[in-house]
Amino acid sequence: MDIKRTVLWVIFSMSLLLLWDNWMRHNGKQSMFFPSTTAQQTNKNASTSAATTLPAATNASATANGAGSAPSVGADAAVAPVIKSEIITITTDLLKVDIDTIGGEIKRLELLKYADSHEGKKNVVLFDSHGDMTRTEETGFFGLFKGTKEVPVPARTYAAQTGLLGGNFPNHKSGFIALPGPRSLDGANELNLVLESEQAGVKLTKTLTFKKGSYVIDVKHTVANSSAAAITPSLYLQLIHDGTKPTSGGMFSGQTEFYAPAVYTEAKHFQKLSFEDIEKRHGKADAKPDHETKADNGWVSMIQHFFVSAFIPEDKVQREIRTERVRDNIYSISSVIPMGTVAPGASVSSNARLYSGPQESAILETVAPGMELVKDYWYFAMIAKPMFWIMELIHKVLGNWGWTIVVFTIAIKLALFPLSAAGYRSMAKMKVVTPKMTALKEKFKNEPQKLNMAMMELYKTEKINPLGGCLPILIQMPVFLSLYWVLQASVEMRGAPWMGWIMDLSKPDPYLVLPILYAISMYITTKLSPAPADPVQAKMMLFMPLLFSFMFLFFPSGLVLYWVVNNVLSIGQQWVINNKIVPPEHR
């Protein structure tokens, strides 16, 4: 019984720590368990060669062949011949994209199939630039006292930029001309947007290809040299983002927001970074990046909850990977790709892809190697990944994620049936021998060693495993925690309804039905279990269902659904075993 008490105290303490940790995250503090960065290793100092640095604020010092001063990476670029800014809007079945003719920059990207979690009548917007603003949010307490309020939204900067380095070449501040062509699919399978810019005899042509049913934008850059000298340009593919932390989704809401750059290479695999670390390196010549800086594979990205944008250069093409502070509170992650020597009259091309969309496993696995790693299961990936794979198979048959969770719970219960049945039999036998245990404690209340020996003899005589009663709880914890992270990380669950009042399994139950059902099921489970002889333990056993019920008010409803179904199945199993083992007078 002491061992059982220890296990219960461990579970109780972990619950309190989870509550405290989520309260810290809710108030913008650093999480104790879920760090925002992944410590990584190192590489070398940034190059200061003019052929591999992003454009400077002016181009006065740059010459036609690319010689000149070495400006800092990410600095504002020079604007070549003045061309009026024009926004070209491309619409597909999945995306609505705004491209500025100044720089050919993707300034806004809207996902047409995903509703905004704060403003349901609007779609999710990834790339965007705006100042401080407000949004309208619904108010109320678990579905009651509904209303609306204006919530401040901090300024946002998020864009995709490309251009040339190494001389007075077109870049993300140059004026481009958009060639005529379709701006929406209109039944076609793909469309091309062609942008052209020329400076000092060097012409850069950007071709953006949008395809039906795809979140991938093919990005082709062609450099044509009509100057009198050979050039050695480098192409940069860059994502920029502000470092402002998003507003919290609330404790246990399943909507914990974050923004972070990330790098993937075959050598170092997935490396999640932070804007804070980039800021600390700014202005320090000897500061080394905490990520891989050279590779001939992989991708760079900006990740957030449920969504990701990533530039994916061609494989087996050498590139330099950079993370830098562009200006105050604006940070960049980029791949810089040397394009070789381009002789007068010659041209060279480079192909890449830009993915901007949901962290949907089936899609990410087809986009690029390692892309599925942006889906963060924390330390439970070994269990969570196969768990989600099984759930996907069930979902293909049922077509509803709520019923998928129900069927998955039944499957888990069947798989663990022998182990849990053994635990419930031990609990039932403990209920039978509780009077004997009480008598022994009274008899040896001042002789703990004799009491332990007598208890062990009793367990041996009655063939009881003293840990058996804890097994039904312990064997569920890894599944419970893994499913929590599956629901936290899976965009497939975002906005997924079950039935009736549950319209989003990744959010808490708006009417508290599932938490109440959980509390009732826990009460029944407690009554079916043997009453602890220790008064402190008995009070704790009554208090824990209340604590977990309170916690489940804020947990994703999909997780509470799993636990309710599991409890109902456990009650049935325990009731059958009790009726076979426990005499009527002990029930």
C-alpha positions in Angstrom: 0.0 0.0 0.0 3.0 2.3 0.6 4.1 1.8 -3.0 0.6 2.5 -4.2 0.5 5.7 -2.2 3.9 6.8 -3.7 2.6 6.2 -7.2 -0.5 8.3 -6.5 1.6 11.1 -5.0 3.7 11.1 -8.2 0.7 11.4 -10.4 -0.8 14.1 -8.1 2.5 16.1 -8.1 2.8 15.8 -11.9 -0.7 17.2 -12.3 0.1 20.2 -10.1 3.3 20.8 -12.1 1.3 20.7 -15.4 -1.1 23.2 -14.0 1.7 25.5 -12.9 3.6 25.1 -16.2 0.5 26.0 -18.3 -0.2 28.9 -16.0 3.4 30.2 -16.6 3.0 29.8 -20.4 -0.4 31.4 -20.3 1.2 34.5 -18.7 4.1 34.6 -21.2 6.7 33.0 -18.9 9.3 30.4 -19.9 7.9 26.9 -19.8 9.6 24.4 -17.4 9.0 21.4 -19.6 8.5 22.8 -23.2 11.5 24.9 -24.1 11.0 27.2 -27.1 14.4 26.3 -28.6 16.3 23.2 -29.3 20.0 23.5 -28.2 22.1 22.7 -31.2 25.7 22.8 -32.3 27.7 25.2 -34.3 29.5 26.3 -37.3 31.7 29.1 -38.6 31.7 32.9 -38.8 29.5 34.5 -41.4 31.3 35.3 -44.7 32.0 38.9 -45.5 32.5 38.3 -49.2 30.5 40.6 -51.4 29.4 37.6 -53.5 27.6 36.1 -50.5 26.1 39.0 -48.6 22.6 40.4 -49.0 22.3 43.8 -50.6 23.3 46.9 -48.7 21.1 50.0 -48.1 22.8 51.7 -51.1 24.5 50.5 -54.2 26.9 53.3 -54.6 29.9 51.2 -53.8 29.0 48.2 -55.9 30.5 47.9 -59.3 29.1 46.1 -62.4 31.2 43.0 -61.8 30.2 42.6 -58.2 33.1 44.1 -56.3 32.3 46.5 -53.4 31.9 46.7 -49.7 30.5 43.9 -47.6 27.2 45.0 -46.1 25.5 43.0 -43.3 23.2 40.2 -44.2 19.5 41.1 -44.2 20.0 44.9 -44.5 17.5 46.8 -46.6 18.5 46.5 -50.3 19.0 49.1 -53.0 16.1 50.1 -55.2 17.1 50.2 -58.9 15.2 52.2 -61.5 11.9 53.4 -59.9 8.9 51.2 -60.8 5.6 51.8 -59.3 4.5 49.2 -56.7 1.7 47.0 -57.9 0.1 44.1 -56.0 -0.5 41.0 -58.2 -3.1 38.7 -56.6 -3.0 35.0 -57.5 -5.9 32.8 -56.5 -5.9 29.0 -56.6 -8.3 26.5 -54.9 -6.1 26.5 -51.8 -4.2 29.8 -51.7 -4.7 33.5 -52.2 -1.3 35.2 -52.7 -0.3 38.8 -53.0 3.0 39.6 -54.8 4.5 43.1 -54.8 6.2 44.1 -58.1 8.8 45.8 -55.8 11.2 43.0 -55.3 8.7 40.3 -56.4 8.1 39.8 -52.7 5.3 37.6 -51.4 3.7 39.9 -48.9 0.5 38.1 -48.1 -0.6 34.5 -48.3 -4.1 33.3 -47.2 -5.1 29.7 -46.7 -8.6 29.4 -48.2 -9.4 26.0 -46.5 -8.5 27.0 -42.9 -10.6 29.3 -40.7 -8.8 31.7 -38.3 -9.0 30.3 -34.7 -9.7 33.8 -33.4 -12.0 35.1 -36.1 -13.9 32.2 -37.6 -15.3 34.1 -40.5 -11.8 34.9 -41.8 -9.2 32.6 -43.1 -5.7 31.9 -41.7 -3.2 34.3 -43.1 0.5 33.3 -43.1 2.5 35.9 -44.9 1.3 39.4 -43.9 2.5 42.9 -42.9 0.5 45.3 -40.8 0.9 47.7 -37.9 -0.9 47.5 -34.6 -4.5 46.7 -35.0 -7.5 45.0 -33.2 -9.7 42.0 -33.9 -13.1 41.1 -32.7 -13.3 38.0 -30.5 -16.2 36.2 -28.9 -16.5 36.3 -25.2 -18.2 34.1 -22.7 -17.6 31.4 -20.1 -17.8 27.9 -21.6 -20.6 28.9 -23.9 -22.4 31.1 -21.5 -22.8 34.9 -21.5 -21.7 35.2 -25.1 -20.6 38.5 -26.5 -17.8 40.2 -28.4 -14.8 42.3 -27.5 -12.0 44.1 -29.4 -8.6 42.5 -28.8 -5.3 44.3 -29.7 -3.2 42.6 -32.3 0.5 43.5 -32.4 2.2 44.5 -35.6 3.2 41.7 -37.9 5.9 41.2 -40.5 6.1 37.9 -42.4 7.2 37.6 -46.0 9.1 35.6 -48.6 11.9 37.4 -50.4 14.4 36.4 -53.1 17.1 38.2 -55.1 20.7 38.3 -56.2 23.9 39.0 -54.3 27.4 39.9 -55.5 27.0 43.2 -57.3 24.5 45.7 -58.6 21.9 43.0 -59.3 18.1 42.8 -59.0 17.1 41.9 -55.4 14.1 42.1 -53.1 14.1 46.0 -53.3 14.3 46.2 -57.1 11.4 47.1 -59.3 10.0 44.2 -61.3 7.6 44.1 -64.3 4.8 41.5 -64.2 4.2 39.9 -67.7 0.6 39.5 -68.8 -1.1 36.2 -67.9 -3.9 34.6 -65.9 -4.2 35.5 -62.2 -6.4 32.6 -61.2 -6.7 28.9 -62.1 -10.2 29.2 -63.6 -10.3 25.4 -64.3 -6.6 25.1 -65.3 -4.2 22.8 -63.4 -1.5 25.5 -63.0 -0.5 29.0 -63.8 2.7 31.0 -64.1 3.5 34.5 -62.9 6.6 35.9 -64.6 8.4 38.9 -63.1 11.4 40.6 -64.8 13.9 43.1 -63.5 17.2 44.4 -65.1 20.1 46.3 -63.5 23.4 47.2 -65.1 22.9 44.6 -67.9 21.9 41.8 -65.5 18.4 40.5 -66.0 16.6 38.5 -63.3 13.5 36.6 -64.3 11.3 35.1 -61.5 8.8 32.5 -62.5 6.3 31.5 -59.8 4.2 28.4 -60.7 1.0 27.7 -58.8 -0.7 24.3 -59.0 -4.2 23.1 -58.4 -4.5 21.2 -55.1 -1.0 22.2 -53.9 0.5 24.4 -51.2 3.8 24.3 -53.0 4.9 27.2 -55.2 7.6 26.4 -57.7 10.1 29.3 -57.8 12.5 29.5 -60.8 15.2 32.3 -61.0 16.9 32.9 -64.4 19.9 35.2 -64.6 20.9 36.6 -68.0 24.1 38.5 -68.4 24.1 41.1 -71.2 26.9 43.2 -69.6 30.5 43.3 -71.0 32.0 41.3 -68.1 31.5 37.9 -66.4 29.5 37.9 -63.2 29.4 35.5 -60.2 26.0 36.1 -58.6 24.5 34.2 -55.7 20.8 33.7 -55.2 19.2 34.2 -51.7 15.9 32.6 -50.7 14.8 34.3 -47.5 11.9 34.3 -45.0 11.5 37.2 -42.7 9.4 37.4 -39.5 9.0 39.7 -36.6 10.0 38.6 -33.1 6.8 39.6 -31.3 5.3 36.8 -29.3 1.7 35.9 -30.2 -1.1 36.3 -27.7 -1.7 33.2 -25.6 -4.5 30.8 -26.4 -5.0 30.2 -22.6 -4.2 27.4 -20.3 -4.7 23.9 -21.7 -6.5 25.4 -24.7 -4.8 23.3 -27.3 -4.1 26.6 -29.1 -0.7 27.5 -27.7 0.8 29.8 -30.4 4.4 30.3 -31.3 6.7 31.5 -34.1 10.2 30.1 -34.7 12.7 29.7 -37.5 13.9 26.1 -38.2 16.6 24.4 -40.3 16.8 20.9 -41.6 19.9 19.2 -43.1 20.7 15.5 -43.5 23.8 15.9 -41.3 22.2 17.7 -38.3 18.5 16.9 -39.0 15.8 19.2 -37.6 17.0 22.2 -35.6 14.4 24.5 -34.1 15.8 28.0 -33.3 14.6 31.2 -31.6 14.5 34.9 -32.4 16.0 35.6 -29.0 19.2 33.6 -29.9 19.5 35.5 -33.2 19.1 38.8 -31.4 21.9 37.8 -28.9 24.3 37.2 -31.8 23.6 40.5 -33.5 26.6 42.8 -33.6 29.0 40.2 -32.2 31.6 39.3 -34.9 32.7 36.2 -33.0 29.3 34.9 -32.3 28.6 31.5 -34.0 25.2 30.4 -35.2 23.6 27.6 -33.2 22.7 25.7 -36.4 24.2 24.1 -39.5 25.6 26.8 -41.8 26.6 24.9 -45.0 25.0 22.0 -46.7 24.0 20.7 -50.2 20.5 19.6 -49.0 17.7 20.4 -46.7 15.5 23.5 -46.2 14.9 26.6 -44.1 11.6 27.5 -42.6 9.4 29.6 -40.3 7.1 27.4 -38.2 4.1 28.2 -36.0 1.3 26.2 -34.4 -0.3 24.0 -37.1 1.4 25.8 -40.1 4.8 26.2 -41.7 6.5 28.0 -44.6 9.7 26.6 -46.0 12.1 27.4 -48.9 13.4 24.1 -50.4 16.3 24.6 -52.8 17.3 21.8 -55.3 19.0 18.8 -53.7 22.7 18.4 -54.1 23.2 22.1 -54.6 25.6 23.8 -52.2 24.1 26.5 -50.1 24.9 28.7 -47.0 22.3 28.8 -44.3 21.9 32.1 -42.4 19.8 33.5 -39.6 20.2 37.2 -38.9 18.6 40.3 -37.4 17.4 42.4 -40.4 16.4 45.4 -38.3 14.7 46.1 -35.0 12.5 43.1 -34.1 12.7 41.7 -37.6 14.7 38.5 -38.3 15.5 36.4 -41.3 16.4 32.8 -42.2 17.8 32.2 -45.7 19.6 29.9 -48.1 22.3 31.6 -50.2 23.2 29.6 -53.4 26.2 30.4 -55.6 25.1 30.4 -59.2 28.7 30.1 -60.6 30.3 32.3 -63.2 28.0 33.7 -65.9 29.8 34.9 -69.0 28.6 37.8 -71.2 25.6 36.7 -73.3 25.1 33.6 -71.1 22.3 32.7 -68.7 21.9 30.4 -65.7 18.8 29.1 -63.8 18.1 27.9 -60.3 14.9 26.0 -59.2 13.4 25.9 -55.7 10.1 25.4 -54.0 8.2 27.4 -51.4 5.8 25.4 -49.2 3.3 27.5 -47.2 0.5 25.5 -45.6 -0.7 23.2 -42.9 1.5 20.8 -40.9 -0.5 17.9 -42.3 1.5 14.7 -42.1 0.4 13.2 -45.4 1.3 16.4 -47.2 4.6 17.2 -45.4 6.0 13.7 -46.1 5.7 14.3 -49.8 7.2 17.8 -49.9 10.7 17.2 -48.7 12.7 14.8 -46.5 12.4 15.7 -42.8 9.5 18.2 -43.3 7.2 16.1 -41.1 9.5 16.9 -38.2 8.0 20.4 -37.9 5.1 18.6 -36.3 6.3 18.7 -32.7 5.4 15.7 -30.5 8.0 16.7 -27.9 9.6 13.7 -26.2 6.6 11.4 -27.0 7.3 11.2 -30.8 8.2 7.4 -30.5 4.6 6.7 -29.3 2.7 9.6 -30.8 3.8 9.0 -34.4 2.6 5.4 -34.7 -0.4 6.4 -32.6 -1.4 9.1 -35.2 -0.6 6.7 -38.1 -3.2 4.2 -36.7 -5.7 7.0 -36.1 -5.3 8.1 -39.7 -6.1 4.6 -40.9 -9.2 4.5 -38.7 -10.2 8.0 -39.9 -10.0 6.9 -43.6 -12.8 4.4 -42.8 -15.0 6.6 -40.4 -14.4 10.1 -41.8 -14.8 11.7 -38.3 -12.0 12.4 -35.9 -14.3 12.2 -32.9 -15.4 8.6 -33.7 -11.9 7.8 -34.6 -10.8 8.7 -31.1 -13.6 6.5 -29.7 -12.6 3.5 -31.8 -8.9 4.1 -31.2 -9.6 4.1 -27.4 -11.5 0.8 -27.7 -8.6 -0.7 -29.7 -6.1 0.5 -27.1 -8.3 -1.0 -24.3 -8.5 -4.3 -26.1 -4.7 -4.4 -26.7 -4.0 -3.7 -23.0 -6.9 -6.0 -21.8 -4.7 -8.8 -20.2 -2.6 -6.3 -18.3 -5.5 -4.2 -17.1 -7.5 -7.3 -16.2 -4.7 -8.5 -14.0 -4.7 -5.1 -12.3 -8.4 -5.1 -11.7 -8.3 -8.7 -10.3 -5.7 -7.5 -7.8 -7.9 -4.5 -6.9 -10.8 -6.8 -6.4 -8.8 -9.2 -4.2 -7.5 -6.2 -2.2 -11.1 -5.2 -1.6 -11.8 -8.7 -0.1 -8.8 -8.6 2.2 -9.1 -5.0 3.3 -10.6 -6.0 6.7 -7.7 -8.3 7.2 -5.2 -5.6 6.3 -7.0 -3.2 8.8 -6.7 -5.8 11.5 -3.0 -6.3 10.9 -2.4 -2.6 11.0 -4.2 -2.4 14.3 -2.3 -5.4 15.7 1.1 -4.1 14.7 0.6 -0.4 14.7 3.7 0.2 16.8 5.8 -2.5 15.1 6.3 -1.4 11.4 8.8 -4.2 10.6 6.4 -6.9 11.8 3.6 -5.2 10.0 5.4 -5.2 6.7 6.3 -8.9 7.1 2.6 -9.7 7.9 1.4 -7.7 4.9 3.8 -9.5 2.6 2.7 -12.9 4.0 -1.0 -11.9 3.4 -0.2 -10.8 -0.2 1.5 -14.2 -0.7 -1.3 -16.2 0.8 -4.0 -14.4 -1.1 -1.9 -14.2 -4.3 -2.2 -10.5 -4.6 0.2 -8.2 -6.5 0.3 -5.0 -4.3 1.2 -3.0 -7.5 -1.7 -4.5 -9.4 -4.1 -1.7 -8.4 -1.8 0.9 -9.9 -1.3 -0.8 -13.2 -4.5 0.4 -14.8 -3.5 4.0 -14.1 0.2 3.7 -15.0 -0.2 1.9 -18.3 -2.6 4.7 -19.5 -0.2 7.6 -18.7 2.1 7.2 -21.8 -0.9 6.9 -24.1 -2.6 9.8 -22.4 0.4 12.1 -22.7 1.1 11.0 -26.3 -2.5 11.6 -27.3 -2.3 15.1 -25.7 0.6 16.0 -28.0 -1.1 14.4 -31.0 -4.0 16.7 -30.4 -1.7 19.7 -29.7 0.4 19.2 -32.9 -2.1 17.8 -35.5 -3.7 20.4 -37.7 -6.0 17.5 -38.8 -7.8 17.9 -35.5 -8.0 21.7 -35.8 -11.6 22.6 -36.4 -12.6 18.9 -36.6 -16.1 18.3 -35.3 -17.3 15.2 -33.5 -21.1 15.6 -33.0 -23.6 18.1 -31.6 -21.9 20.6 -29.3 -18.3 19.5 -30.0 -17.3 21.4 -33.2 -13.6 21.5 -32.6 -11.8 18.6 -31.0 -8.6 20.7 -30.4 -10.5 23.1 -28.2 -12.1 22.6 -24.7 -15.7 21.4 -24.4 -17.7 24.7 -24.6 -20.5 23.3 -22.4 -18.5 21.1 -20.0 -20.4 18.0 -20.9 -17.3 15.8 -21.3 -15.5 17.0 -18.1 -18.7 16.4 -16.1 -19.1 12.9 -17.6 -15.4 12.3 -16.7 -16.0 13.4 -13.1 -19.0 11.0 -12.8 -17.0 8.1 -14.3 -14.1 8.8 -11.9 -16.5 8.7 -9.0 -17.9 5.4 -10.0 -14.4 4.0 -10.5 -13.4 5.1 -7.0 -16.4 3.4 -5.5 -15.6 0.2 -7.4 -12.0 0.3 -6.1 -11.0 -0.9 -2.6 -11.1 1.9 0.0 -7.6 2.7 1.3 -7.1 2.0 5.0 -5.0 5.1 5.3 -7.3 8.2 5.9 -4.9 10.5 4.1 -4.8 8.2 1.1 -8.6 7.9 1.2 -9.0 11.7 1.0 -6.5 11.9 -1.8 -8.4 9.3 -3.8 -11.5 11.4 -3.5 -9.7 14.6 -4.3 -7.8 13.5 -7.4 -11.0 13.0 -9.6 -12.0 16.6 -8.7 -8.5 17.8 -9.6 -8.4 16.0 -12.9 -12.0 17.1 -13.7 -11.0 20.7 -13.1 -7.9 20.3 -15.4 -10.0 18.7 -18.1 -12.1 21.9 -18.3 -9.2 23.4 -20.2 -7.9 20.3 -22.1 -8.8 19.7 -25.8 -12.2 18.0 -25.9 -10.7 15.2 -28.0 -8.4 14.3 -25.1 -11.3 14.3 -22.6 -13.3 12.2 -25.0 -10.6 9.6 -25.0 -10.4 9.6 -21.2 -14.2 9.4 -20.8 -14.5 6.4 -23.2 -11.5 4.7 -21.5 -13.2 5.2 -18.0 -16.5 3.8 -19.2 -14.8 0.7 -20.6 -12.7 0.3 -17.4 -15.9 0.6 -15.3 -17.5 -2.2 -17.3 -14.4 -4.4 -17.0 -13.9 -3.7 -13.3 -17.6 -4.3 -12.5 -17.5 -7.8 -14.2 -14.3 -8.8 -12.4 -15.6 -7.5 -9.1 -18.8 -9.6 -9.4 -16.8 -12.7 -10.1 -14.3 -12.2 -7.3 -15.8 -10.0 -4.5 -18.4 -11.6 -2.3 -21.7 -9.7 -1.9 -20.9 -8.6 1.7 -17.7 -6.8 0.4 -19.3 -5.0 -2.5 
